[in-house]
């Protein structure tokens, strides 16, 4: 099948949109917004991050993370604790209830990934991954030739 760069970019965008939509719908089933669900997944993978670290990982403004954590705290999903080595720094930890939700979201993501990648040969996946790595590098460093 002939494919142009535009075809590839449109398909990449479509896959990304559809995956995000599925994740958002599942998050809503759990009573979570997309942003809160992403934060739960991030903390489920690495609990005790600072709000600055969370903002960087999620690619959002620090003030947005503050509001998200405030909401999670009110819902009983997270708590802020002072850092042992720097009392000015606050770290965010999941509650037991939130860990259950984060685990559910991880299971959903794993099942979605398995469904998405079924029937994709390992070699094709490796080639696609190499392309995506290069695209990310181009976005991070401009499109200069190395």
mmCIF file of the C-alpha atoms, coordinates in Angstrom:
data_MODEL
# 
_entry.id   MODEL 
# 
loop_
_atom_site.group_PDB 
_atom_site.id 
_atom_site.type_symbol 
_atom_site.label_atom_id 
_atom_site.label_alt_id 
_atom_site.label_comp_id 
_atom_site.label_asym_id 
_atom_site.label_entity_id 
_atom_site.label_seq_id 
_atom_site.pdbx_PDB_ins_code 
_atom_site.Cartn_x 
_atom_site.Cartn_y 
_atom_site.Cartn_z 
_atom_site.occupancy 
_atom_site.B_iso_or_equiv 
_atom_site.pdbx_formal_charge 
_atom_site.auth_seq_id 
_atom_site.auth_comp_id 
_atom_site.auth_asym_id 
_atom_site.auth_atom_id 
_atom_site.pdbx_PDB_model_num 
ATOM 1   C CA . UNK A 1 1   ? 0.000   0.000  0.000  1.00 0.00 ? 1   UNK A CA 1 
ATOM 2   C CA . UNK A 1 2   ? 1.465   3.328  -1.080 1.00 0.00 ? 2   UNK A CA 1 
ATOM 3   C CA . UNK A 1 3   ? 1.667   5.860  1.691  1.00 0.00 ? 3   UNK A CA 1 
ATOM 4   C CA . UNK A 1 4   ? 2.620   9.496  1.822  1.00 0.00 ? 4   UNK A CA 1 
ATOM 5   C CA . UNK A 1 5   ? 4.060   11.329 4.816  1.00 0.00 ? 5   UNK A CA 1 
ATOM 6   C CA . UNK A 1 6   ? 0.659   13.025 5.198  1.00 0.00 ? 6   UNK A CA 1 
ATOM 7   C CA . UNK A 1 7   ? -1.088  9.628  5.280  1.00 0.00 ? 7   UNK A CA 1 
ATOM 8   C CA . UNK A 1 8   ? 1.282   8.471  8.002  1.00 0.00 ? 8   UNK A CA 1 
ATOM 9   C CA . UNK A 1 9   ? 0.818   11.605 10.101 1.00 0.00 ? 9   UNK A CA 1 
ATOM 10  C CA . UNK A 1 10  ? -2.980  11.464 9.748  1.00 0.00 ? 10  UNK A CA 1 
ATOM 11  C CA . UNK A 1 11  ? -3.036  7.807  10.822 1.00 0.00 ? 11  UNK A CA 1 
ATOM 12  C CA . UNK A 1 12  ? -0.695  8.501  13.735 1.00 0.00 ? 12  UNK A CA 1 
ATOM 13  C CA . UNK A 1 13  ? -2.959  11.329 14.875 1.00 0.00 ? 13  UNK A CA 1 
ATOM 14  C CA . UNK A 1 14  ? -6.046  9.123  14.492 1.00 0.00 ? 14  UNK A CA 1 
ATOM 15  C CA . UNK A 1 15  ? -4.527  6.313  16.565 1.00 0.00 ? 15  UNK A CA 1 
ATOM 16  C CA . UNK A 1 16  ? -3.517  8.797  19.255 1.00 0.00 ? 16  UNK A CA 1 
ATOM 17  C CA . UNK A 1 17  ? -6.993  10.382 19.312 1.00 0.00 ? 17  UNK A CA 1 
ATOM 18  C CA . UNK A 1 18  ? -8.787  7.044  19.498 1.00 0.00 ? 18  UNK A CA 1 
ATOM 19  C CA . UNK A 1 19  ? -6.533  5.722  22.247 1.00 0.00 ? 19  UNK A CA 1 
ATOM 20  C CA . UNK A 1 20  ? -7.052  8.919  24.252 1.00 0.00 ? 20  UNK A CA 1 
ATOM 21  C CA . UNK A 1 21  ? -10.810 8.695  23.719 1.00 0.00 ? 21  UNK A CA 1 
ATOM 22  C CA . UNK A 1 22  ? -10.924 5.089  24.953 1.00 0.00 ? 22  UNK A CA 1 
ATOM 23  C CA . UNK A 1 23  ? -8.846  6.011  28.001 1.00 0.00 ? 23  UNK A CA 1 
ATOM 24  C CA . UNK A 1 24  ? -11.036 9.028  28.732 1.00 0.00 ? 24  UNK A CA 1 
ATOM 25  C CA . UNK A 1 25  ? -14.216 6.953  28.474 1.00 0.00 ? 25  UNK A CA 1 
ATOM 26  C CA . UNK A 1 26  ? -12.807 4.357  30.872 1.00 0.00 ? 26  UNK A CA 1 
ATOM 27  C CA . UNK A 1 27  ? -11.686 7.095  33.262 1.00 0.00 ? 27  UNK A CA 1 
ATOM 28  C CA . UNK A 1 28  ? -15.213 8.536  33.205 1.00 0.00 ? 28  UNK A CA 1 
ATOM 29  C CA . UNK A 1 29  ? -16.606 5.091  34.066 1.00 0.00 ? 29  UNK A CA 1 
ATOM 30  C CA . UNK A 1 30  ? -14.417 5.283  37.189 1.00 0.00 ? 30  UNK A CA 1 
ATOM 31  C CA . UNK A 1 31  ? -15.662 8.791  37.969 1.00 0.00 ? 31  UNK A CA 1 
ATOM 32  C CA . UNK A 1 32  ? -12.430 10.464 36.905 1.00 0.00 ? 32  UNK A CA 1 
ATOM 33  C CA . UNK A 1 33  ? -11.536 13.174 34.452 1.00 0.00 ? 33  UNK A CA 1 
ATOM 34  C CA . UNK A 1 34  ? -8.863  12.396 31.882 1.00 0.00 ? 34  UNK A CA 1 
ATOM 35  C CA . UNK A 1 35  ? -6.404  14.679 33.695 1.00 0.00 ? 35  UNK A CA 1 
ATOM 36  C CA . UNK A 1 36  ? -7.010  13.044 37.078 1.00 0.00 ? 36  UNK A CA 1 
ATOM 37  C CA . UNK A 1 37  ? -6.736  9.576  35.556 1.00 0.00 ? 37  UNK A CA 1 
ATOM 38  C CA . UNK A 1 38  ? -3.403  10.457 33.920 1.00 0.00 ? 38  UNK A CA 1 
ATOM 39  C CA . UNK A 1 39  ? -2.144  11.746 37.264 1.00 0.00 ? 39  UNK A CA 1 
ATOM 40  C CA . UNK A 1 40  ? -3.250  8.563  39.051 1.00 0.00 ? 40  UNK A CA 1 
ATOM 41  C CA . UNK A 1 41  ? -1.464  6.412  36.476 1.00 0.00 ? 41  UNK A CA 1 
ATOM 42  C CA . UNK A 1 42  ? 1.701   8.492  36.817 1.00 0.00 ? 42  UNK A CA 1 
ATOM 43  C CA . UNK A 1 43  ? 1.670   8.248  40.619 1.00 0.00 ? 43  UNK A CA 1 
ATOM 44  C CA . UNK A 1 44  ? 0.768   4.573  40.422 1.00 0.00 ? 44  UNK A CA 1 
ATOM 45  C CA . UNK A 1 45  ? 3.971   4.034  38.482 1.00 0.00 ? 45  UNK A CA 1 
ATOM 46  C CA . UNK A 1 46  ? 6.077   6.258  40.734 1.00 0.00 ? 46  UNK A CA 1 
ATOM 47  C CA . UNK A 1 47  ? 4.431   7.367  43.951 1.00 0.00 ? 47  UNK A CA 1 
ATOM 48  C CA . UNK A 1 48  ? 5.791   10.280 45.952 1.00 0.00 ? 48  UNK A CA 1 
ATOM 49  C CA . UNK A 1 49  ? 6.735   12.635 43.139 1.00 0.00 ? 49  UNK A CA 1 
ATOM 50  C CA . UNK A 1 50  ? 6.848   16.369 43.632 1.00 0.00 ? 50  UNK A CA 1 
ATOM 51  C CA . UNK A 1 51  ? 4.266   18.554 41.938 1.00 0.00 ? 51  UNK A CA 1 
ATOM 52  C CA . UNK A 1 52  ? 7.050   19.936 39.721 1.00 0.00 ? 52  UNK A CA 1 
ATOM 53  C CA . UNK A 1 53  ? 8.013   16.429 38.603 1.00 0.00 ? 53  UNK A CA 1 
ATOM 54  C CA . UNK A 1 54  ? 4.378   15.603 37.907 1.00 0.00 ? 54  UNK A CA 1 
ATOM 55  C CA . UNK A 1 55  ? 3.928   18.749 35.823 1.00 0.00 ? 55  UNK A CA 1 
ATOM 56  C CA . UNK A 1 56  ? 6.997   17.860 33.756 1.00 0.00 ? 56  UNK A CA 1 
ATOM 57  C CA . UNK A 1 57  ? 5.960   14.212 33.243 1.00 0.00 ? 57  UNK A CA 1 
ATOM 58  C CA . UNK A 1 58  ? 2.423   15.139 32.264 1.00 0.00 ? 58  UNK A CA 1 
ATOM 59  C CA . UNK A 1 59  ? 3.440   18.143 30.170 1.00 0.00 ? 59  UNK A CA 1 
ATOM 60  C CA . UNK A 1 60  ? 1.169   20.566 32.005 1.00 0.00 ? 60  UNK A CA 1 
ATOM 61  C CA . UNK A 1 61  ? 1.611   23.777 33.990 1.00 0.00 ? 61  UNK A CA 1 
ATOM 62  C CA . UNK A 1 62  ? 2.502   23.605 37.658 1.00 0.00 ? 62  UNK A CA 1 
ATOM 63  C CA . UNK A 1 63  ? -0.660  25.471 38.579 1.00 0.00 ? 63  UNK A CA 1 
ATOM 64  C CA . UNK A 1 64  ? -2.700  22.807 36.778 1.00 0.00 ? 64  UNK A CA 1 
ATOM 65  C CA . UNK A 1 65  ? -1.019  20.078 38.825 1.00 0.00 ? 65  UNK A CA 1 
ATOM 66  C CA . UNK A 1 66  ? -1.795  21.973 42.028 1.00 0.00 ? 66  UNK A CA 1 
ATOM 67  C CA . UNK A 1 67  ? -5.475  22.093 41.082 1.00 0.00 ? 67  UNK A CA 1 
ATOM 68  C CA . UNK A 1 68  ? -5.492  18.399 40.104 1.00 0.00 ? 68  UNK A CA 1 
ATOM 69  C CA . UNK A 1 69  ? -3.832  17.339 43.353 1.00 0.00 ? 69  UNK A CA 1 
ATOM 70  C CA . UNK A 1 70  ? -6.238  19.560 45.312 1.00 0.00 ? 70  UNK A CA 1 
ATOM 71  C CA . UNK A 1 71  ? -9.137  17.735 43.650 1.00 0.00 ? 71  UNK A CA 1 
ATOM 72  C CA . UNK A 1 72  ? -7.607  14.316 44.271 1.00 0.00 ? 72  UNK A CA 1 
ATOM 73  C CA . UNK A 1 73  ? -7.034  15.182 47.918 1.00 0.00 ? 73  UNK A CA 1 
ATOM 74  C CA . UNK A 1 74  ? -10.659 16.268 48.334 1.00 0.00 ? 74  UNK A CA 1 
ATOM 75  C CA . UNK A 1 75  ? -11.782 12.992 46.723 1.00 0.00 ? 75  UNK A CA 1 
ATOM 76  C CA . UNK A 1 76  ? -9.591  10.988 49.106 1.00 0.00 ? 76  UNK A CA 1 
ATOM 77  C CA . UNK A 1 77  ? -7.253  9.788  46.360 1.00 0.00 ? 77  UNK A CA 1 
ATOM 78  C CA . UNK A 1 78  ? -4.032  11.606 47.240 1.00 0.00 ? 78  UNK A CA 1 
ATOM 79  C CA . UNK A 1 79  ? -2.175  13.279 50.047 1.00 0.00 ? 79  UNK A CA 1 
ATOM 80  C CA . UNK A 1 80  ? 0.683   15.732 50.122 1.00 0.00 ? 80  UNK A CA 1 
ATOM 81  C CA . UNK A 1 81  ? 3.559   15.058 52.491 1.00 0.00 ? 81  UNK A CA 1 
ATOM 82  C CA . UNK A 1 82  ? 6.638   17.077 53.304 1.00 0.00 ? 82  UNK A CA 1 
ATOM 83  C CA . UNK A 1 83  ? 9.866   15.732 51.813 1.00 0.00 ? 83  UNK A CA 1 
ATOM 84  C CA . UNK A 1 84  ? 12.127  14.221 54.475 1.00 0.00 ? 84  UNK A CA 1 
ATOM 85  C CA . UNK A 1 85  ? 15.205  16.013 53.154 1.00 0.00 ? 85  UNK A CA 1 
ATOM 86  C CA . UNK A 1 86  ? 13.588  19.377 52.316 1.00 0.00 ? 86  UNK A CA 1 
ATOM 87  C CA . UNK A 1 87  ? 10.549  20.384 54.359 1.00 0.00 ? 87  UNK A CA 1 
ATOM 88  C CA . UNK A 1 88  ? 9.625   23.045 51.767 1.00 0.00 ? 88  UNK A CA 1 
ATOM 89  C CA . UNK A 1 89  ? 9.100   20.383 49.115 1.00 0.00 ? 89  UNK A CA 1 
ATOM 90  C CA . UNK A 1 90  ? 5.794   18.543 49.065 1.00 0.00 ? 90  UNK A CA 1 
ATOM 91  C CA . UNK A 1 91  ? 5.478   15.065 47.618 1.00 0.00 ? 91  UNK A CA 1 
ATOM 92  C CA . UNK A 1 92  ? 2.231   13.540 46.386 1.00 0.00 ? 92  UNK A CA 1 
ATOM 93  C CA . UNK A 1 93  ? 1.209   10.039 47.428 1.00 0.00 ? 93  UNK A CA 1 
ATOM 94  C CA . UNK A 1 94  ? -1.772  7.903  46.469 1.00 0.00 ? 94  UNK A CA 1 
ATOM 95  C CA . UNK A 1 95  ? -4.198  6.579  49.043 1.00 0.00 ? 95  UNK A CA 1 
ATOM 96  C CA . UNK A 1 96  ? -5.189  2.897  49.060 1.00 0.00 ? 96  UNK A CA 1 
ATOM 97  C CA . UNK A 1 97  ? -8.417  3.748  47.227 1.00 0.00 ? 97  UNK A CA 1 
ATOM 98  C CA . UNK A 1 98  ? -6.464  5.581  44.538 1.00 0.00 ? 98  UNK A CA 1 
ATOM 99  C CA . UNK A 1 99  ? -4.012  2.693  44.168 1.00 0.00 ? 99  UNK A CA 1 
ATOM 100 C CA . UNK A 1 100 ? -6.973  0.455  43.288 1.00 0.00 ? 100 UNK A CA 1 
ATOM 101 C CA . UNK A 1 101 ? -8.112  2.956  40.642 1.00 0.00 ? 101 UNK A CA 1 
ATOM 102 C CA . UNK A 1 102 ? -4.561  3.341  39.288 1.00 0.00 ? 102 UNK A CA 1 
ATOM 103 C CA . UNK A 1 103 ? -4.235  -0.456 39.036 1.00 0.00 ? 103 UNK A CA 1 
ATOM 104 C CA . UNK A 1 104 ? -7.563  -0.618 37.182 1.00 0.00 ? 104 UNK A CA 1 
ATOM 105 C CA . UNK A 1 105 ? -6.355  2.053  34.754 1.00 0.00 ? 105 UNK A CA 1 
ATOM 106 C CA . UNK A 1 106 ? -3.081  0.163  34.212 1.00 0.00 ? 106 UNK A CA 1 
ATOM 107 C CA . UNK A 1 107 ? -4.987  -3.045 33.453 1.00 0.00 ? 107 UNK A CA 1 
ATOM 108 C CA . UNK A 1 108 ? -7.145  -1.132 30.988 1.00 0.00 ? 108 UNK A CA 1 
ATOM 109 C CA . UNK A 1 109 ? -4.059  0.372  29.317 1.00 0.00 ? 109 UNK A CA 1 
ATOM 110 C CA . UNK A 1 110 ? -2.387  -3.053 29.063 1.00 0.00 ? 110 UNK A CA 1 
ATOM 111 C CA . UNK A 1 111 ? -5.506  -4.605 27.527 1.00 0.00 ? 111 UNK A CA 1 
ATOM 112 C CA . UNK A 1 112 ? -5.853  -1.704 25.088 1.00 0.00 ? 112 UNK A CA 1 
ATOM 113 C CA . UNK A 1 113 ? -2.199  -2.034 24.110 1.00 0.00 ? 113 UNK A CA 1 
ATOM 114 C CA . UNK A 1 114 ? -2.546  -5.779 23.565 1.00 0.00 ? 114 UNK A CA 1 
ATOM 115 C CA . UNK A 1 115 ? -5.666  -5.245 21.456 1.00 0.00 ? 115 UNK A CA 1 
ATOM 116 C CA . UNK A 1 116 ? -4.004  -2.497 19.441 1.00 0.00 ? 116 UNK A CA 1 
ATOM 117 C CA . UNK A 1 117 ? -0.842  -4.484 18.735 1.00 0.00 ? 117 UNK A CA 1 
ATOM 118 C CA . UNK A 1 118 ? -2.385  -7.877 18.009 1.00 0.00 ? 118 UNK A CA 1 
ATOM 119 C CA . UNK A 1 119 ? -1.384  -9.196 14.599 1.00 0.00 ? 119 UNK A CA 1 
ATOM 120 C CA . UNK A 1 120 ? 1.471   -6.674 14.342 1.00 0.00 ? 120 UNK A CA 1 
ATOM 121 C CA . UNK A 1 121 ? 4.706   -8.558 13.587 1.00 0.00 ? 121 UNK A CA 1 
ATOM 122 C CA . UNK A 1 122 ? 7.605   -7.852 15.937 1.00 0.00 ? 122 UNK A CA 1 
ATOM 123 C CA . UNK A 1 123 ? 9.725   -6.517 13.084 1.00 0.00 ? 123 UNK A CA 1 
ATOM 124 C CA . UNK A 1 124 ? 7.017   -4.056 12.053 1.00 0.00 ? 124 UNK A CA 1 
ATOM 125 C CA . UNK A 1 125 ? 6.657   -2.892 15.636 1.00 0.00 ? 125 UNK A CA 1 
ATOM 126 C CA . UNK A 1 126 ? 10.414  -2.391 15.927 1.00 0.00 ? 126 UNK A CA 1 
ATOM 127 C CA . UNK A 1 127 ? 10.476  -0.384 12.684 1.00 0.00 ? 127 UNK A CA 1 
ATOM 128 C CA . UNK A 1 128 ? 7.507   1.743  13.784 1.00 0.00 ? 128 UNK A CA 1 
ATOM 129 C CA . UNK A 1 129 ? 9.161   2.350  17.139 1.00 0.00 ? 129 UNK A CA 1 
ATOM 130 C CA . UNK A 1 130 ? 12.362  3.466  15.415 1.00 0.00 ? 130 UNK A CA 1 
ATOM 131 C CA . UNK A 1 131 ? 10.351  5.935  13.326 1.00 0.00 ? 131 UNK A CA 1 
ATOM 132 C CA . UNK A 1 132 ? 8.609   7.313  16.417 1.00 0.00 ? 132 UNK A CA 1 
ATOM 133 C CA . UNK A 1 133 ? 11.932  7.695  18.240 1.00 0.00 ? 133 UNK A CA 1 
ATOM 134 C CA . UNK A 1 134 ? 13.243  9.705  15.286 1.00 0.00 ? 134 UNK A CA 1 
ATOM 135 C CA . UNK A 1 135 ? 10.086  11.843 15.137 1.00 0.00 ? 135 UNK A CA 1 
ATOM 136 C CA . UNK A 1 136 ? 10.425  12.648 18.839 1.00 0.00 ? 136 UNK A CA 1 
ATOM 137 C CA . UNK A 1 137 ? 14.084  13.510 18.367 1.00 0.00 ? 137 UNK A CA 1 
ATOM 138 C CA . UNK A 1 138 ? 13.194  15.787 15.461 1.00 0.00 ? 138 UNK A CA 1 
ATOM 139 C CA . UNK A 1 139 ? 10.586  17.553 17.582 1.00 0.00 ? 139 UNK A CA 1 
ATOM 140 C CA . UNK A 1 140 ? 12.994  17.910 20.509 1.00 0.00 ? 140 UNK A CA 1 
ATOM 141 C CA . UNK A 1 141 ? 15.969  19.087 18.490 1.00 0.00 ? 141 UNK A CA 1 
ATOM 142 C CA . UNK A 1 142 ? 14.522  20.556 15.337 1.00 0.00 ? 142 UNK A CA 1 
ATOM 143 C CA . UNK A 1 143 ? 14.854  18.811 12.006 1.00 0.00 ? 143 UNK A CA 1 
ATOM 144 C CA . UNK A 1 144 ? 18.642  19.158 11.697 1.00 0.00 ? 144 UNK A CA 1 
ATOM 145 C CA . UNK A 1 145 ? 20.494  16.275 10.089 1.00 0.00 ? 145 UNK A CA 1 
ATOM 146 C CA . UNK A 1 146 ? 22.809  14.477 12.519 1.00 0.00 ? 146 UNK A CA 1 
# 
